[in-house]
């Protein structure tokens, strides 16, 4: 598989300036134009692995639920009890006000089946994220890849770390979202406002760390706690680059949401077609040069690996 035609042919070489700007703005669009179909394919593979996610969609869409009519006002029950012992013009008037019926539902066995299927996403999410990160890291490196075979090969080699990191990732995202909503809709006291803005700061820091976490587990033999520590250090080391690319990643997600608000069908199609892998590619592109600079290049500069010795850097993909 060819990477870039201009790089595949022998030429005059790469100048010092080009080497310094290898991971710059122009290089990003060069990769994007060459790999756009692979990025789209990665988006489809991501949702293929996360098929249980549709079980959650079915559960929250109340598929299989049994609908029934129920009073909308909580005062209906006591009023109804009073009317059983006698009717009056006042109770009849109140009945007309609080007796409005609305459609409600209760979950059936089928609904709970969809829920349990959907919960399998807790296991598949990390697998899909790790494999997508591995392929996109290869795009940035300029390393040839067989998309489908490398995607599933990465899952096979890293499934334990990927599942564990996926669980940690989803848990932290849930905690961040829950805390932000809770503090935002609290009594707005000074203490809760401090906690709200602190949560925003910590969530921003974590989302800067996320691409490093997945790059770590597909690139190095490393434990999750160590990966978290290294990701924190690297996120700060490349803060300008990380902020810039993360901002564009967020803009892609926001744009998809706005399209969904006005054109729901198109918004859903874009989500399943390109949005996830495209927004994640921004972050992988920002993170990989920082990992290379601080964790890989120093070994090649300071250590001489003789033929036949064990390599210091080992690709986990």
Residue pairs with C-beta under 8 A, 6 or more apart in sequence:
1 144
1 145
1 146
2 8
2 144
3 34
3 142
3 143
3 144
4 30
4 34
4 142
7 142
14 22
21 27
22 289
23 140
23 285
23 288
23 289
28 285
31 139
31 140
31 285
32 39
32 281
35 139
38 135
38 139
38 145
38 147
39 136
39 139
39 274
39 277
39 278
39 281
40 273
40 274
40 277
41 147
42 132
42 135
42 136
42 147
42 151
42 277
43 272
43 273
43 274
43 275
43 276
43 277
43 278
44 272
44 273
45 128
45 131
45 132
45 147
45 148
45 151
46 128
46 129
46 132
46 276
46 277
47 53
47 272
47 276
49 124
49 127
49 128
49 131
49 155
50 121
50 124
50 125
50 128
51 124
52 117
52 118
52 119
52 120
52 121
52 124
53 118
53 121
53 124
54 118
55 113
55 114
55 115
55 116
55 117
55 118
55 119
55 120
55 121
56 114
56 115
56 118
56 119
56 121
57 118
58 64
58 111
58 114
58 118
59 107
59 111
59 114
59 115
59 118
62 105
62 107
62 111
63 110
63 111
63 114
64 107
64 108
64 109
64 110
64 111
64 113
64 114
65 105
65 106
65 107
65 108
65 111
66 105
66 106
66 108
67 103
67 104
67 105
68 103
68 104
68 105
68 106
69 101
69 102
69 103
69 104
70 101
70 102
70 103
70 104
71 77
71 98
71 99
71 100
71 101
71 102
72 100
72 101
72 102
73 97
73 98
73 99
73 100
75 94
75 98
76 98
76 99
79 91
79 94
79 95
79 98
79 99
80 95
82 91
83 91
83 95
107 115
122 166
122 167
122 170
123 163
123 166
124 166
125 166
125 169
125 170
126 162
126 163
126 164
126 165
126 166
126 167
126 169
127 155
127 159
127 162
127 163
127 166
129 162
129 165
129 166
129 169
129 214
129 280
130 154
130 155
130 158
130 161
130 162
130 165
130 166
130 214
130 217
130 218
131 151
131 152
131 154
131 155
131 162
132 151
132 277
132 280
133 211
133 214
133 215
133 218
133 280
133 284
134 150
134 151
134 154
134 158
134 218
134 317
135 145
135 147
135 150
135 151
135 154
136 277
136 280
136 281
136 284
136 285
137 215
137 218
137 219
137 284
137 288
138 144
138 145
138 150
138 317
139 145
139 281
140 284
140 285
140 288
140 289
141 288
150 317
153 317
154 218
154 317
155 162
157 316
157 317
158 217
158 218
158 316
158 317
161 217
161 224
162 217
164 224
165 213
165 214
165 217
165 224
165 227
168 224
169 210
169 213
172 206
176 199
176 202
176 203
176 206
179 195
179 199
180 196
180 199
180 200
180 203
183 192
183 193
183 195
183 196
183 199
184 196
186 192
186 196
205 232
205 235
207 246
208 235
208 239
208 242
208 243
208 246
209 228
209 231
209 232
209 234
209 235
210 231
210 283
211 280
211 283
211 284
211 286
211 287
212 227
212 230
212 231
212 234
212 235
212 287
212 290
212 291
213 227
213 228
213 231
215 284
215 287
215 288
215 291
216 222
216 227
216 230
216 231
216 291
217 224
217 227
217 316
218 315
218 316
218 317
219 291
219 315
219 316
219 317
220 295
220 313
220 314
220 316
221 314
221 316
222 230
230 295
233 294
234 287
234 290
234 291
234 294
234 295
235 242
237 290
237 294
238 286
238 287
238 289
238 290
241 286
241 289
241 290
242 283
242 286
242 287
242 290
244 286
245 282
245 283
245 285
245 286
246 282
246 283
246 286
248 282
249 279
249 280
249 282
249 283
250 279
252 275
252 278
252 279
252 282
253 275
253 279
256 267
256 270
256 271
256 275
257 267
259 266
259 267
259 270
260 266
260 267
260 268
260 271
261 267
296 313
299 312
299 313
303 312
305 311
305 312
